[in-house]
Amino acid sequence: MNFKQLLAEDDAVSPVIGVILMVAITVILAAVIGTFVLGLGDQVGDTA
């Protein structure tokens, strides 16, 4: 395998980056929703 073949074989880079971005977005959304729900639960418990 020479250097030109190594640069030409980059077919799998885009799918990997796409999967990483989707996982990151999912984790961030889950953290935001979880924080909101847990914070809302604490507020309901304080007012009751």
N, C-alpha and C positions, 0 to 999 in steps of 0.2 A: 504494500500500500504506500503510494507516494503522497506528497503534499497536495497535489491537485485533486486526487481522488478524495482525500480527507475533506477538503473544502467543498467538493461537489456533493457529498453525501450528508446533507443536513435536512433530510425530509422529516425527521422525527422531532425537530426542535419546536416547531409551532404547536403541535398537539400537546407536548409536555408543558409548554408555557400556558396554553389554554386551560389545561387541567389544574395547574397550580393557581392560576387566577380565579377559577371557579371555586376551588376549595377555600382560598383566602377570603373571597367575598362571602361564602357561606358561613365561615367561622365568625367573621365580623358581624354579619347580620344576626347570627345566633347569640352572640355576646350582647349586642345592643338590645335585642328583644328580651333576653333573659334578665338583663339589668333593669329594663323598664317594668317587666312583670314582677320581679322581686321587690322593686321599689314601690310599686303600686300596692302590693300585698302588705308591705309594712305600713303604708299610709292608711289602708282600710282597717288594719288591726288597731292603729292608734285612735281612730275616730269612733270605733265601736265600744 
